[in-house]
Amino acid sequence: MVEGLAAAVALIALLRSNYETTEFVRFGSLLGLAILQAELSRSVERLRRTLCDRPHINMTSVWTFAGVLVLPQGLALALGLLIYLHLWLRVWRGMSHRPAYRVVYCAAAIVISCLASGAIVSGRNGLPVGFAGSLKIVEAAAVFTVVNAFIVALSVYLHTGARSPRALFGTGDDNLLEITTLVLGTSTALGIVHAPALVPFVLLPVLVLHRSVLVRQLEIAANIDGKTGVLNAHAWHALSERELTSAARAKSKLGVLMLDLDHFKQVNDVYGHLAGDVVLKAVAKTISEHVRDYDSVGRFGGEEFVVLLPGATETDVLPVAERVRRAVMALEVEVATASGPRVVRGLSVSIGAAVYPSGGTVLERLLHVADSALYQAKNSGRNRVVALAAA
């Protein structure tokens, strides 16, 4: 539906206008800069896609939004389509994280976003001037962002069933990057109209911004367990030490959960280790979905996980642990095996809990108490929650 609508409006817009030479020059300039930027940052974009298979913000809005501001609607839509065609042919093609259907859908989203924002400010009439004109540009940028975000969120929801704002609309860093690209797009449009010779200099901040985003992704990747997508042990320890210091300063409480999948070796033996990895990832996702957004889930290795619960009291910790335990019990995971797809069910988890300061005043002591509680949960029949205080 989205792609059909985009194709129809793009065709109508292209056929209903007569274009001037100046407009073609601006169109060619923006397309040339977009292609040059994509070529110069090709390796950066491919690595970004390799690190992250979820939708993320790219640099195309710099050029497409500039096109909305300085081009007639038909050429603005054509610009977005050609930019995505070039990215597919030169950067994304052959990457498992960037199949053709996603590129087509994202290109359609850009076309509709350009159409919506172009209804507020038409590039054919020249850039708006004065305070009122500036407000129109801001309004157009807001419409561009909201429409594009909604279309992408619709796809994410239909494909994954995700409901959290973070999953549907990205992180704060993602949205800040989108705003930054729109600001650079506005600067590019101003340059094209008032100082065309300076427009190529926009490439430098765009290239630096793209590389800095990659650096940020690498930093995040270094803290993430590659198999499950939650924090690795080192990152979880570092974050927990900071939270514990904050709790001590504020004289507040803090909970720790240690979790271990029961009889996980049987999953590996029956379904294979690759299927076991899929189950671990599903369990990690389930744990993350059943704690608060600001709680921190980590993997300690094997089938053992840990959760930090800032501000949680003894009264708060047990209901959270029980919620996670029940969610894991209800989990059904489809896995691929040599004999075809099968569903793993009947999983369970044992959980040990400890709370600062009654369970210990340093992180290692808290972990030791939570681990002792976990050991007790295992010995008393598994698939249960046990909380202990420090002896």
Buried (B, 14 or more C-beta within 10 A) or exposed (E): EBBEBBBEBBEBBBEEBEBEEEBEEBBEBBBEBBBEBBEEBEEBBBBBBBBEEEBBBBBBBBBBBBBBBBBBBBBBBBBBBBBBEBBBEBBBEEBEBBEEEBBBBBBBBBBBBBBBBBEBBBBBEEBBEEEEEEEBBBBBBBBBBBBBBBBBBBBBEEEEEBEEEEBBBBBEBBBEBBBBBBBBBBBBBBBBBEEEEEBEEBBEBBBEBBEEBBEEBEEBEEBBBEBBBBBBBEBBBEBBEEBBEEBBEEEBBBBBBBBBBBEBEEBBEEBBEEBBBBBBBBBBBBBBBBBEEEBBBBBBEEBBBBBBBBBBEBEBBBEBBBBBBEBBEEBEBEBEEEEEEBEBEEBBBBBBBBBBBBBBEEBEBBBBBBBBBBBBBBEEEBBBBBBBEBE
